[in-house]
Amino acid sequence: MKIDRMLEIIIYLVNHDNVSARYLAERFGVSVRTIQRDIVSISSIGIPVYAAGGKYGGYSIMPTYKMKNLNIREDEQQMIRKALESLATSYTSDTLDGLIEKYNAIVEKEGGQKVFWDFSVSRENKKVQDTNRLLEKAIHNKNVVSFSYQKADGTQSQQSVEPLAIHYKWYAWYLFAYSEKRQAYRTYKIARMRDITIEERKAVRDHGDIRERMKESEKEYYRTCIAIEVHFHEKEADLMEEFFPDCSIERLPDGQCRTFIYVPPGERLWKALLLSFGDRVRVVGSEEYKADLILTAQKFLSNYDI
């Protein structure tokens, strides 16, 4: 979702001055290197971003630059349209529909092309979309939500939570919520939620800054992850960074690259991503995870006469 992220960065920089690359990386869940590339791309389309050095330096947009006073060029319209299309393919929202209508009204007034597309094919899993709508309503009205949840290992449990935010990460939609049972913040993959009930009772706790609670919860989550050391050729660096944006890449003396991927226990998506590289990556450690990955590959091959 590079275009979506770039659009958000532009909007953020319009409203804030001297924003560090590290802060933007943390805010958007990518590496500092990715933010630096995004800033170059943003500058290349004519938006004057400048960098101030020093302890309190960072990225800013020129004070004289006012987006509202500019005519949107056709290529800029295409960029906004692509960002909206990309978001619309994975998320159903009345707010998004309203944004599209506003954008169409502005562009049509300027004599530009309106945004049209067919949602019927491109939409993500309809069940997830319907669940997103339901949870969005519960979050807005501060209702407690109960549901059945299936973990990656197949175990099921009943959950009762105070829903706080829906966010897109790791190629899927997640619910960030406060678990009444655990008395702690938890993240749930929406595709694994079943039998969702919006209860009449209201959430009564004051959770403060939800974005901060999410950051704190993510730090705690990463403490439970397994560190996987992966070596690969430099030409795979961009793709590795795209698949694993939170991981920094190190150049080794032999010309190879190395990164450490922090994998949640029992989660299969990371195996699929690593195996998709074929012989272009090599898992060095941990030994336990390497053995598990080899076993997964062997089981897959056992289905074929090889």
N, C-alpha and C positions, 0 to 999 in steps of 0.2 A: 504494500500500500504506500509506495513512495510518494505518489502524487498527493494522496490524502495528507500524508505527514508534512509535505512541503507547504501545502495550503494552510495547515494549522500553524506551522512555524511562521509563515508570513503574517497571519492574523495576530499571533502572539507578539511578534516583534513590532507590529504597528502600535500595540498597546503598552509595550515595555521597552526600556532602554538598557543598554549594557548587560545583555543576557549572555552568560558564559556558555561555551560549547558543552561543558560538563553538565550544567544544569539542564540544557535542552536534551542532552543524551538521556539523562535520568527521567525527564518528563515524558519523553516519547518512547522510552524503552529500547534505545538503540545505542550503538557505540559512538564515541566522540568522532571517530574517523567518518562514520556515516553522516553525522551532522555537518562536518566540514565539507563533505561532497555535496550535501543538500544546499548549503549556503552558496557554493560555487554555481550550482544549477539555478538557484533563485536569482543570483546576480546576472546570470547569462540571459534571462528573459526580460531584463531591463529594470528590475527592482533594486534600487541603490542601497545595498547592505554594506556597512563599513564595520571594521573591527578596531576596537580600542585596546591597546596593550596595558600592562600594569596589573596591579593587585585587584583593582576594581573595574577592569576592562571587560569587554565582551562585545557581542554583536548588537548593532542597532540599525534601524532604517533611517535614512537622512530625514531630519526634521521638516525639511521643505517638501518632502514627498507626501502627498495626500491622495490616497487611493480614490476617495470619493470624488475628487475633482478631475480624474483622468477618464478619458474614453477608453473602454475596454477593447483592445485590438482583437482581431479574429483569432490569432494564435492564443491569446490569453483566455478568450471565451472557450476555446477548445480545451485548455488546461483545466478550467473550472468544470467544464462539462464532464471531462474524463474523471475528475475527482468525485463528482456527484454520482456518475455511473458506477464507479468502483464501489462506493459506499452503498449505493442502492442495490447492488447485486447480493449483498450479504446482510442487509439490515432493513427491516420494515418499520417505519415510524411515521406517525402523523406529522411530527415536527419536521422530518426530512421532506415529506411531501409539501409542507408549507414553504420550506426553504427553496425547493425547486420552483414552486409557483412564483415566489418573489424574484428569483433569478430570471425566470422567463419574462416576467413583466419588465424588468430593467433592460434586458437584452433586446426585447421586442421594441421597446421605446427607442433604443439606439439603432434600430434597423438590423439587428443581428439575428442569428439563427436560434430558435428556441430548442429546449432539450426534450427529446422524445426517445423512448426506448421501450422494449417489450420486457416486462418483468417475469412473464410466465416461465421462461426457460432459465434465466440467469439467477433467479432467487435461490438462496441457500435453502436447505431442508425446511419444508413448510412447518413442520412441528416446532423447530427451533424458532422460526419467525413468530409463530403464534405464542410460544412461551415467552419470547422477548416482550411482546406486547402486554401480556398478562403481568409479567414481572415489573415492567415499566410503570404500569398502573398502580401496582402494590407499593412500589418505591415512592411514587408521587403522593399516595394517600397514607403512607406509613402503616400499612397493614402487615401483620405477621403472616408468613407463608410456611406451609407444611408440605412435604413431598417425600417420595421414596427415591433413594439415591443409590446408584450402582457404581462402585469404584472400578478402576482399570483392571483389578484382579478378579472381578466378578462378584465380590461380596456386596450385599445390599444392606441398607439401613434406613430408618425413618428419621427425617430431619424436621426441625421446627426452627425457623430463622427470622431475623429482622433483615429484610433485603435492603441493600444500601446503594449498589451500583452494578451496571452491566457494562462489561468491557470486552474488547476483541483482542485476543493474544494467542500466540502459538497456533494460528490458523483456525481458531474456534472461538465461540462466544462463552463467556463465563459470568457467573453471578458472584459478586462479593457481598458477604452477609455476616451478621453476627449470630453465631450458633448459641441457642438457648441451652442446649445440652452440654456443650463444651465450655460455655462462658468465655468464648474467644472468637476472633474473626477467622472466617474460613472462605475459601474460594471453591465454587462448584461449577463443573462443566455442564452447561445447560442441556446439551444433548443427552446427558445421563440422568436427567431429572424425570421422574414419572409421577403420575397421580397428584398433580399440583393443586393445592387448595389455598385460596386466599381467605384467611380467617377474618372474622369481624373485629377481633381485638387488635388494638393498635400497639405499635412499638413505642415504648416510653423512654428508652435510654437516649441520652445525648451523646452522639458519637463524634462530635467536633468536626474537624476537617477530614472528610472522607478520603481525599487524595493522600493525606498523611497516613491515615490508618491503613490504606492499601499498600503504601511503601513499607510501613513497618511490618505488615503481614507478609509481604514478599520477601523481606530480609529473613524473617523467621522461617519461611518456606525453603529458601535456598540453603539453610543450615541442614536440612534433612536430605539434600540432594547428594548424589554420587558424582565425584569429579572424574570425567572421562578424558584421557589425553589422546588427541587425534593428530596425526601427521598427514600432510598432503602437499601436492605441488603448488607453487605460487599461483599458477593460472586458475586454480580452484578457489582462490582466496575470496573473490567477490561473491561467489555462490555460497561458500561456507558462511560468510558474513550475513548474507541474505537469510539463510536458513536459521542461523544461530546468532542473531544480532547483539545479544548481551555478552558475547565472548570476544575477548581481545585476541588478535593474531600476532604471533611472534615469528620473525624470520630466523631460521637456524643457519649455522655456518655452512652446512652441506647444500644450501639452496632450497631446502624444504621449508615448509611452514608448520607451525604448531599452534594448537589452541586447546583450551580446557573447556569442555562442555559440562554443565551442571545438570544432571539428569534426575528427575524425580523417580523414586523407587516404584517399579511396577508399570510405569508409563511406556506404552509401545510405540508412540509416534516417533520418538527419537531413534529407535531401532530402524524404523522404516526410512527415515531421512538419511541415516548413515548408510544403510544398505543400498539406497538409490544411487550412491556415488560409485558403486561397483569397486573396481580395483584402483580407483583414483584417490582413495583415502585409506589410511591404516590406523586401526585402533591399537594404541600402545598399552594403555592401562585404563582402569584397573584390570587385574587378571580375571577377577570374578565377572565383570561386565563383558570383557572380551570373550570369555568362554560362553557366556549367555548369548552373545551376538552370533558366535560361530554355530551354536546349537540351533538357534532360530533359522540361520541360513541353511543348515543341513536338513532341518525338518521341511523347509520349503522345497529344497531340491529333491527330497525323497518322494515327492508327488510325481516326479518325471523319470523317464527311462534315460538316465544320464550315466 
